[in-house]
C-alpha cells in the first residue's frame, strides 16, 4: 500500500484509515495510473483467514488499497485508542467506485457468483448508475481448465475495472495472480457484493447496519453456513486483537 496513505495495523495487516471521500480520491489516483492495482476489503472473517494463510496475508500487504469493512475493525481500532474515519464496507463503497468509473467512461467487468448473478447485477447497476459501462460478465463457476479463457474474455472486453466475487481468500489470490493478464487497471475483490446488488441476498435493515450488527442478520438467515464465521470467528478475532495490543505494549516498555 502507498506509504502516503495513513494506516492502522490490525492483526499484522495495514488497513487504510481514510474517510470515504479520501478513499475515493485514492481510487481515482489508481485509475489514473497504468496499474494493475488491487483493492481489497477486510473484515473480522478475512483477517482471521489471513492468520492461517500466509499467501493471503502477503497479498493484503501488497495490495494497492485495503479498506476496513465492519464493526469488528472499528473495535480493533478502539483497542488501539484510535478510530477509522468511516466504515468502508464493500457493499456500500463499491458502488462509489463504479460511479467513478462511469464518470471516466471506463468499462467494468463483473466476474463471480452463481450462474446469472453477474448478469443480473449488471442490469441493476446500469439502471442505478448513469453512464456506467458494463462490458462483460461471467459467473464464478468455471473449471480450472477454463481459466485462460476467462482471462482472455476479460482482456478482450477492454475492461479497466474488474470486480471479482469468489469469496475470501480465493478472489484476492486470483486477482494477485491474474489481474495483470486481464489488462484491467483496477481489480476489486468484492465478496458478496454481486449477490446483494442482484438482490439474491437481502441486506439487514438500515438500523442494524448503523448499529454495526449486520452480521447478526446474516447469521439468522444462514445459521449453519455462518455459525463458525461469526459465533466462533468474532470472539477469536477480538482475542487476537487484544493479544496483538498486549504485545505492542510490552515492546513499548
C-alpha positions in Angstrom: 0.0 0.0 0.0 1.1 3.5 -0.7 3.2 4.9 2.1 1.4 8.2 1.9 -1.9 6.5 3.0 -2.5 6.6 6.8 -3.0 3.1 8.1 -3.9 1.2 11.2 -2.3 -2.3 11.5 -4.8 -4.9 12.5 -3.5 -8.5 13.1 -0.4 -7.5 11.2 -2.3 -6.2 8.1 -2.0 -2.4 7.3 -5.5 -1.1 6.7 -6.1 2.4 5.3 -7.6 4.8 7.8 -9.4 7.1 5.4 -12.8 8.8 5.1 -15.0 7.6 2.2 -14.1 10.8 0.3 -10.4 10.4 0.7 -10.6 6.7 -0.1 -12.4 7.5 -3.4 -9.7 10.0 -4.2 -7.1 7.3 -3.9 -9.1 5.0 -6.1 -9.2 7.8 -8.7 -5.4 8.0 -8.5 -5.1 4.3 -9.0 -7.4 4.6 -12.1 -5.1 7.3 -13.4 -2.1 5.0 -13.2 -1.3 2.2 -15.7 -1.9 -0.5 -13.0 -2.6 -3.2 -12.2 -3.8 -2.3 -8.7 -5.7 -4.4 -6.3 -8.4 -3.0 -4.0 -9.4 -5.3 -1.1 -11.8 -5.1 1.8 -11.0 -6.7 5.2 -13.3 -7.7 8.0 -13.1 -10.0 11.0 -13.5 -13.1 8.9 -10.9 -12.2 6.3 -8.3 -11.2 8.9 -8.9 -14.4 10.8 -8.3 -16.2 7.5 -5.1 -14.2 6.9 -3.7 -15.6 10.2 -3.8 -19.1 8.7 -3.0 -18.3 5.0 0.5 -16.7 4.6 -0.1 -16.2 0.9 -3.4 -14.4 1.5 -1.7 -12.2 4.2 1.1 -11.4 1.7 -1.5 -10.3 -1.0 -3.1 -8.0 1.5 0.2 -6.5 2.4 1.0 -5.9 -1.3 -2.5 -4.6 -2.3 -2.7 -1.0 -3.5 -5.5 -0.2 -1.1 -7.0 -2.2 1.8 -10.2 -0.8 3.3 -12.0 -1.5 6.6 -15.3 -3.4 6.5 -17.5 -3.7 9.5 -17.8 -3.1 13.2 -15.0 -5.6 14.1 -12.4 -3.3 12.5 -13.9 -0.4 14.4 -13.4 -2.3 17.7 -9.9 -3.3 16.7 -9.0 0.4 16.2 -10.7 1.3 19.5 -8.5 -1.2 21.3 -5.5 0.8 20.0 -7.1 4.0 21.1 -7.7 5.0 17.5 -10.5 5.1 15.0 -11.3 4.5 11.4 -13.0 7.7 9.9 -15.7 5.7 8.1 -16.9 2.1 7.7 -15.9 1.4 4.1 -17.6 -1.9 3.6 -17.6 -3.3 0.1 -21.4 -3.3 -0.4 -21.6 0.4 0.1 -18.3 1.6 -1.2 -18.1 -0.4 -4.4 -21.0 1.5 -6.0 -19.0 4.7 -5.4 -16.1 3.1 -7.3 -18.4 2.2 -10.1 -19.8 5.8 -10.3 -16.2 7.0 -10.6 -15.6 4.5 -13.4 -18.8 5.8 -15.1 -17.6 9.4 -14.8 -14.4 8.4 -16.6 -16.1 6.3 -19.2 -14.2 3.2 -18.0 -15.5 -0.3 -18.8 -16.4 -2.6 -16.0 -16.3 -6.5 -16.0 -18.2 -8.5 -13.4 -16.8 -11.9 -12.5 -18.2 -14.3 -9.9 -21.3 -15.5 -8.2 -23.6 -18.3 -9.3 -24.8 -18.5 -12.9 -26.9 -15.5 -13.8 -26.0 -13.4 -10.8 -23.3 -11.3 -12.5 -25.6 -10.6 -15.5 -28.5 -9.6 -13.2 -26.2 -7.4 -11.2 -25.0 -5.7 -14.3 -28.6 -4.9 -15.4 -29.5 -3.4 -12.0 -26.3 -1.4 -11.8 -26.9 0.1 -15.3 -30.3 1.3 -14.1 -28.8 2.8 -10.9 -25.6 4.4 -12.2 -25.9 6.8 -15.2 -23.1 6.3 -17.8 -21.9 3.0 -16.4 -20.5 0.7 -19.0 -20.7 -3.0 -18.2 -18.5 -4.5 -20.9 -18.8 -8.1 -19.8 -19.9 -10.6 -17.1 -19.3 -14.2 -16.2 -20.2 -16.4 -13.3 -17.6 -17.8 -11.0 -18.3 -21.5 -11.5 -15.8 -22.3 -14.2 -13.4 -25.3 -14.2 -9.7 -24.7 -13.8 -9.1 -25.6 -17.4 -11.3 -22.6 -18.5 -9.2 -20.1 -16.5 -7.2 -18.9 -19.5 -10.5 -18.5 -21.5 -11.9 -16.3 -18.7 -8.8 -14.1 -18.6 -8.9 -13.7 -22.3 -12.6 -12.8 -22.2 -11.8 -10.0 -19.7 -8.9 -8.7 -21.7 -11.0 -8.8 -25.0 -13.7 -6.7 -23.3 -11.3 -3.8 -22.7 -12.4 -3.5 -19.1 -10.5 -1.1 -16.9 -12.2 -2.2 -13.7 -12.6 -5.8 -12.8 -14.9 -6.9 -9.9 -14.3 -10.4 -8.7 -16.6 -12.2 -6.3 -15.1 -15.6 -5.4 -15.1 -15.2 -1.6 -12.1 -14.8 0.6 -9.3 -15.6 0.1 -9.8 -17.1 -3.4 -10.8 -13.7 -5.0 -7.8 -11.8 -3.7 -5.4 -14.7 -4.6 -6.9 -14.9 -8.1 -6.5 -11.2 -8.7 -3.0 -11.1 -7.4 -2.1 -13.8 -9.9 -4.1 -12.9 -12.9 -5.0 -9.2 -12.8 -2.1 -8.1 -14.9 -3.0 -10.7 -17.6 -6.6 -9.4 -17.8 -5.4 -5.9 -18.9 -7.6 -4.3 -16.3 -6.2 -1.3 -14.4 -8.1 -1.9 -11.1 -9.2 -5.2 -9.6 -11.7 -5.1 -6.8 -12.3 -8.2 -4.5 -16.0 -7.7 -3.7 -17.1 -10.7 -1.8 -20.9 -10.9 -1.6 -21.5 -7.6 -3.4 -22.8 -9.2 -6.6 -25.4 -11.2 -4.6 -26.5 -8.1 -2.7 -26.6 -6.0 -5.8 -28.6 -8.6 -7.7 -31.0 -8.8 -4.6 -30.4 -12.5 -4.4 -29.4 -12.0 -0.8 -31.3 -9.3 1.2 -29.3 -6.8 3.4 -30.0 -6.2 7.0 -32.3 -3.3 7.9 -30.7 0.1 8.0 -30.8 0.4 11.8 -28.8 -2.9 12.1 -26.2 -1.7 9.7 -25.9 1.6 11.6 -25.6 -0.3 14.9 -22.8 -2.5 13.5 -24.8 -5.8 13.9 -25.5 -6.6 10.3 -23.6 -9.9 10.9 -26.5 -10.9 13.3 -29.0 -10.6 10.5 -26.8 -12.7 8.2 -26.3 -15.3 10.9 -30.0 -15.5 11.4 -30.6 -16.2 7.8 -27.8 -18.7 7.3 -27.0 -20.1 10.7 -25.4 -23.4 9.6 -23.1 -21.8 7.0 -22.1 -18.8 9.0 -22.0 -20.2 12.6 -18.3 -20.8 12.6 -17.5 -17.4 10.9 -19.4 -15.3 13.4 -20.1 -17.3 16.6 -16.5 -18.7 16.7 -14.7 -16.2 14.5 -15.8 -13.0 16.1 -14.6 -13.8 19.6 -11.4 -15.3 18.2 -10.8 -12.1 16.3 -11.2 -10.0 19.4 -8.9 -12.3 21.4 -6.2 -11.9 18.7 -6.7 -8.1 18.6 -6.2 -7.9 22.4 -3.2 -10.2 22.2 -1.6 -8.1 19.5 -2.2 -4.9 21.5 -0.6 -6.6 24.6 2.5 -7.4 22.5 2.7 -3.8 21.4 2.6 -2.6 25.0 5.3 -5.0 26.0 7.6 -3.8 23.2 7.0 -0.2 24.2 8.1 -0.7 27.8 
